[in-house]
Amino acid sequence: MSYDVYIGQYDFNYTSNLGPFFRHYIPGVNGDGLKGLDGVEGQEAEPLLLAALDAILDDLEVSGAAGMVERWDSPNGWGTWIGATRMISKLARACTVHPAVIINVFT
């Protein structure tokens, strides 16, 4: 399974193995990580995504890369914290380009 996220002409896909990571760092509007961004406009999602990136960097500073791998990377090899972080960063940029466009998330 995976998350398929769409906003404007941008689409993103990431494994649901990192669901706990997304739920931890992206509170969404209902605390459900990426799924919580479904139906939200880009301008509402962007500050949540930027806050998530700040929190990830804070945790990286405390835990180090090895600590982040140990805590978040999927044991089956499908999904890494760094890949999920890159997706959050790209989604935040897409929200900047499309502030009034609704995000759609499918799992």
Backbone hydrogen bonds, N-H to C=O, Kabsch-Sander energy under -0.5 kcal/mol:
donor,donor_aa,acceptor,acceptor_aa,energy
3,Y,14,Y,-3.6
4,D,106,F,-2.9
5,V,3,Y,-0.5
5,V,12,F,-2.9
6,Y,104,N,-2.8
7,I,10,Y,-2.3
10,Y,7,I,-2.2
12,F,5,V,-3.0
14,Y,3,Y,-2.0
16,S,1,M,-1.8
18,L,15,T,-1.3
19,G,16,S,-2.2
22,F,18,L,-2.3
23,R,19,G,-2.8
24,H,20,P,-2.0
25,Y,21,F,-2.4
26,I,22,F,-2.6
29,V,36,G,-1.1
31,G,27,P,-2.6
33,G,26,I,-0.9
35,K,32,D,-1.0
36,G,32,D,-0.6
36,G,33,G,-0.8
37,L,34,L,-2.1
38,D,35,K,-1.4
39,G,103,I,-3.4
40,V,37,L,-2.1
42,G,98,H,-0.6
42,G,101,V,-1.8
43,Q,99,P,-2.8
44,E,41,E,-1.1
45,A,41,E,-2.0
46,E,42,G,-2.7
48,L,44,E,-0.6
49,L,45,A,-2.3
50,L,46,E,-2.7
51,A,47,P,-2.1
52,A,48,L,-1.8
53,L,49,L,-2.2
54,D,50,L,-2.1
55,A,51,A,-2.4
56,I,52,A,-2.5
57,L,53,L,-2.3
58,D,54,D,-2.3
59,D,55,A,-2.5
60,L,56,I,-2.5
61,E,57,L,-2.2
62,V,58,D,-1.6
63,S,59,D,-3.5
64,G,60,L,-2.5
67,G,63,S,-0.8
68,M,64,G,-1.9
69,V,65,A,-2.5
70,E,66,A,-2.5
71,R,67,G,-2.2
72,W,68,M,-2.9
73,D,68,M,-0.6
73,D,69,V,-1.4
74,S,79,G,-2.4
77,G,74,S,-1.9
79,G,77,G,-1.1
84,A,80,T,-2.2
85,T,81,W,-2.2
86,R,82,I,-2.2
87,M,83,G,-1.8
88,I,84,A,-2.2
89,S,85,T,-2.3
90,K,86,R,-2.4
91,L,87,M,-2.7
92,A,88,I,-2.3
93,R,89,S,-1.9
94,A,90,K,-2.1
95,C,91,L,-2.0
96,T,92,A,-1.4
97,V,93,R,-1.7
98,H,94,A,-2.0
101,V,98,H,-1.2
103,I,40,V,-2.8
104,N,6,Y,-2.5
106,F,4,D,-2.8
